[in-house]
Amino acid sequence: MKILMFGCIHSRFDLVCEAINALKPDLAVLLGDLQTLIEESDMNICGLKAKYRKMGFFHELVSNKLSLSCPTVCIGGNHENVRHLAPFIHGGFLLKNLFYLGSGYFQVIINKKLLNIAAVSGTSAPPTQNSFRFDKNPFLTNNFSKSELQKYTGAYLRDVQKIPVLNEPTIVISHDWPLGIARILVQKEGFRADPGIGGPVSAALMKKIKNEQSVYACAHMHYYVDQEVIIPKEVSEKDEIDWEKQTKGIKTRFIALSKAGLDGAYQMIEFPDSDTNKQNGVWSGEKFLGNFETAEFKKNVIVKSQNKVEIVNGELRVELE
């Protein structure tokens, strides 16, 4: 399967559409900082510095001036319109052909070809933030403090704990880098990777990988790298990996992508898929089923999307065009 992966979008959906039209992938995967700005007041809740406060192009997707010409899935970063994404914590359609995964384990099926995806949105929340993301209703305010934004866009260990061990070839995606991995990455002129870059949640996600055909992809640092790393076979969820001492383990392709408009903003990969008799769509399990009857889920997955949603043999299938 041909997969086109994008780093930080920062609302440059015009460049996303341009690349999709030129390269014609089977699936596009967006790795966060979507900035799904619909109206100007949305810029107040994205944590944007003054020089970056631009509407971008998401609203042109909403108005059909732009269109995504292939199935597209995405995760969130640390610069997001939380008022827009809050109802999608369990997944859902941001637009008809743009499915927000949030965090979890999914099977994406296109033309009877199955692709496994494990995903975590956001960046690791500070250790002091143990409360739930949505203590404050994002629909009732236009302003958020820095700590409130971190809570909304935080990645939490509980997001990883519900993801199974990844024994099959899997596309594993996060916005944040795995903690400490910068120590072993090839560094280019103009970029010095602090060993403390990254988060423990992304590192915990990477430790789930047990198949050498898997690929780990992330964004966040606006830096491009594509190299092999080694993940230890036996490591607990809480143990920090000593990357510099790893010589044996699971060899994994690690891709970090830049941001839209810069070199290394996207990359096409060929990834092994498997045949299946399941229908096309995004398939999920317990995480979706547990929230199938919530008002938010009905509104954002079933009603708003107008895509077919059904439970098949205990699994939830959401139609993906």
C-alpha positions in Angstrom: 0.0 0.0 0.0 1.3 3.5 -0.9 1.1 5.7 2.1 1.8 9.5 2.1 2.8 10.8 5.5 2.9 14.4 6.4 4.6 16.2 9.3 3.2 19.3 11.0 0.4 20.7 8.9 -0.1 24.1 10.5 -3.3 24.5 8.5 -1.4 24.3 5.1 -4.0 21.9 3.7 -3.4 23.5 0.3 0.0 21.8 0.3 -1.5 18.6 1.5 -4.0 18.5 -1.3 -1.3 19.4 -3.8 1.0 16.6 -2.8 -1.9 14.1 -2.7 -2.9 15.1 -6.2 0.6 14.8 -7.5 1.7 11.5 -5.8 -1.7 9.7 -5.8 -1.3 7.6 -2.6 -3.7 4.9 -1.4 -3.9 6.6 2.0 -2.6 9.9 3.5 -1.6 10.2 7.2 -1.3 13.6 8.9 0.9 13.7 12.0 -0.6 16.6 13.9 -0.6 20.4 14.4 -3.5 20.3 12.0 -4.9 23.7 13.2 -8.4 23.1 11.9 -9.3 26.8 12.0 -12.8 27.6 10.9 -13.3 31.2 12.2 -10.8 33.8 13.4 -11.6 33.4 17.1 -10.3 29.8 16.8 -6.7 31.2 16.7 -7.1 32.2 20.3 -7.1 28.6 21.5 -4.3 27.1 19.4 -1.3 28.4 21.4 0.0 30.3 18.5 2.5 33.1 18.7 1.5 36.4 17.0 3.6 35.8 13.9 1.9 32.5 13.3 -1.6 33.7 13.7 -3.0 33.0 10.2 -6.2 31.3 9.2 -4.6 28.9 6.8 -6.6 26.6 4.5 -8.8 24.3 6.6 -11.8 26.5 6.1 -11.3 26.0 2.3 -11.8 22.3 2.8 -14.9 23.0 4.8 -16.3 25.3 2.0 -15.2 22.7 -0.7 -12.8 25.1 -2.4 -10.2 22.4 -1.7 -10.7 18.7 -1.5 -8.8 15.6 -0.3 -8.7 13.2 -3.2 -7.7 10.1 -1.2 -8.8 8.6 2.2 -7.0 10.6 4.9 -6.5 9.9 8.6 -4.9 12.2 11.2 -3.8 12.7 14.8 -3.5 15.8 16.9 -0.5 17.8 18.0 0.1 20.5 20.5 -1.2 23.4 18.3 -4.8 22.5 17.7 -8.2 24.1 17.7 -9.3 22.3 20.8 -12.8 23.6 20.6 -13.1 21.8 17.3 -11.3 18.5 18.3 -12.7 18.1 21.8 -15.8 16.1 20.7 -13.6 13.8 18.7 -11.6 12.4 21.6 -12.8 8.9 20.6 -12.4 9.5 16.9 -14.6 10.8 14.2 -14.8 12.7 10.9 -13.5 16.2 10.8 -14.7 16.3 7.2 -16.2 13.7 4.9 -12.8 12.3 3.8 -10.7 13.3 6.9 -10.9 10.9 9.8 -9.4 11.9 13.2 -7.9 8.8 14.9 -7.1 10.4 18.3 -5.3 7.7 20.2 -5.7 3.9 19.8 -5.3 0.9 17.6 -7.0 0.7 14.2 -7.3 -1.3 11.0 -7.7 0.8 7.9 -9.0 -1.2 4.9 -8.9 0.1 1.4 -9.8 -2.1 -1.6 -9.7 -5.3 0.5 -6.1 -4.4 1.7 -5.6 -4.2 5.5 -3.2 -1.8 7.2 -2.6 -1.7 11.0 -2.2 1.7 12.6 -1.3 2.5 16.3 -1.6 6.1 17.2 -1.2 8.6 20.0 -2.2 12.3 19.6 -0.6 15.2 21.3 2.6 15.7 23.3 3.4 14.3 26.7 1.6 16.2 29.4 3.6 17.4 32.4 3.9 14.8 35.1 1.8 17.0 37.4 -1.2 16.8 35.1 -3.0 13.7 36.0 -6.5 14.9 35.7 -8.8 14.3 32.6 -8.3 16.5 29.5 -11.8 18.1 29.6 -12.2 19.7 33.0 -13.1 22.9 31.3 -15.7 23.0 28.5 -13.9 24.2 25.4 -17.1 25.5 23.9 -17.7 28.1 26.6 -14.5 30.0 26.3 -12.3 31.7 23.7 -9.1 31.7 25.8 -7.0 29.1 27.5 -4.0 29.3 29.7 -0.8 27.5 28.7 -1.5 24.7 31.3 -5.0 24.3 30.0 -3.9 23.9 26.4 -1.3 21.4 27.5 -4.0 19.3 29.2 -6.2 19.4 26.1 -3.4 18.5 23.7 -1.6 16.1 26.1 -0.6 12.5 25.4 -1.1 10.3 28.4 0.2 6.8 29.3 -3.4 5.5 29.5 -3.6 6.3 25.8 -0.9 3.8 25.2 -2.0 1.2 27.7 -5.1 0.3 25.6 -3.0 -0.4 22.5 -2.0 -4.1 22.2 1.5 -5.4 21.7 2.2 -4.8 18.0 3.3 -8.3 16.7 2.1 -7.5 13.1 3.5 -5.0 10.7 2.1 -1.7 11.9 2.3 2.0 11.0 3.0 3.5 14.4 2.4 7.3 14.7 2.7 10.0 17.2 3.1 13.8 17.1 5.9 13.9 19.7 9.3 12.2 19.4 10.0 9.2 21.7 12.0 10.5 24.7 15.8 10.2 24.3 15.8 9.0 20.7 17.5 12.3 19.5 20.8 11.0 21.1 21.2 8.5 18.2 19.8 10.4 15.2 21.9 11.7 12.4 22.0 15.5 13.0 22.3 18.0 10.2 23.7 21.5 10.0 21.5 24.0 11.8 19.9 21.5 14.2 21.2 20.2 17.5 18.9 17.7 19.1 18.8 18.0 22.8 18.9 14.5 24.4 15.9 15.5 26.5 13.7 16.1 23.4 10.6 13.9 23.2 8.2 12.4 25.6 7.7 9.2 27.7 4.3 8.5 26.2 5.7 8.3 22.6 8.6 6.2 23.9 6.0 3.8 25.6 4.2 3.6 22.2 7.4 2.7 20.4 8.2 -0.1 22.9 5.0 -1.8 21.7 6.7 -2.6 18.4 7.6 -6.3 18.0 7.8 -6.6 14.2 10.7 -5.3 12.2 8.5 -4.5 9.2 6.8 -1.8 11.3 7.5 1.9 10.8 7.5 4.6 13.4 6.7 8.1 12.2 6.4 11.4 14.1 6.7 15.2 13.6 6.7 18.1 16.1 10.4 19.2 15.8 10.2 20.4 12.2 13.2 18.2 11.4 13.5 15.4 8.8 15.3 12.1 9.5 14.8 8.6 8.1 17.0 6.0 9.7 17.0 2.6 11.4 16.9 2.4 15.2 16.9 -0.6 17.5 14.2 -1.1 20.1 15.1 -3.5 23.0 13.0 -6.6 23.0 12.4 -6.7 26.7 11.7 -3.3 28.2 9.0 -2.2 30.6 6.5 0.6 29.8 8.1 2.9 32.4 11.8 2.1 31.7 13.7 4.7 29.7 15.5 3.2 26.7 19.3 3.8 26.7 19.4 4.3 23.0 23.2 4.6 22.7 23.7 1.1 24.1 21.2 -0.7 21.9 22.9 -3.3 19.6 20.3 -6.1 19.8 16.6 -5.9 19.5 13.8 -4.9 17.0 15.3 -3.1 14.1 12.7 -0.4 13.2 12.5 2.3 10.5 12.2 5.7 12.3 10.9 8.7 10.3 10.6 12.2 11.6 9.0 14.7 9.3 9.3 18.5 9.1 6.4 21.0 8.6 4.4 21.9 5.5 6.3 24.2 3.3 9.8 23.0 4.3 12.0 20.2 2.9 11.1 16.8 4.5 7.5 17.8 5.1 6.1 14.6 3.7 7.3 11.2 2.5 5.7 8.4 0.5 6.4 4.9 1.7 5.4 1.4 0.4 4.1 -0.6 3.3 3.2 -4.3 3.4 -0.5 -4.9 3.6 -2.5 -8.1 3.9 -5.6 -9.3 2.1 -8.9 -9.3 4.0 -12.6 -10.0 3.4 -13.6 -7.0 5.6 -15.3 -4.1 3.9 -13.4 -0.8 3.3 -13.3 1.6 6.3 -11.7 2.4 9.6 -12.1 -0.5 12.0 -11.7 -0.3 15.8 -12.6 -2.4 18.8 -13.3 -1.9 22.5 -12.3 1.8 22.6 -15.0 2.7 20.1 -17.6 0.3 21.3 -17.4 1.6 24.9 -18.5 5.0 23.6 -20.8 4.0 20.8 -23.9 5.3 22.5 -22.5 8.7 23.7 -24.1 11.8 22.3 -20.7 13.1 21.1 -19.9 10.0 19.2 -23.3 9.9 17.5 -23.0 13.5 16.5 -19.5 13.5 15.2 -19.1 10.0 13.7 -22.6 9.0 12.7 -24.7 12.1 12.1 -22.1 14.7 11.0 -20.1 12.4 8.7 -23.0 10.9 6.9 -20.7 7.9 6.5 -22.1 4.4 7.2 -21.3 3.2 10.7 -22.0 -0.4 11.8 -21.0 -3.1 14.2 -19.8 -6.3 12.5 -19.0 -9.3 14.6 -18.4 -7.1 17.6 -16.1 -4.7 15.8 -17.0 -1.1 14.8 -16.6 -0.2 11.2 -16.7 3.4 10.0 -17.0 3.8 6.2 -14.0 5.7 4.7 -14.4 7.0 1.2 
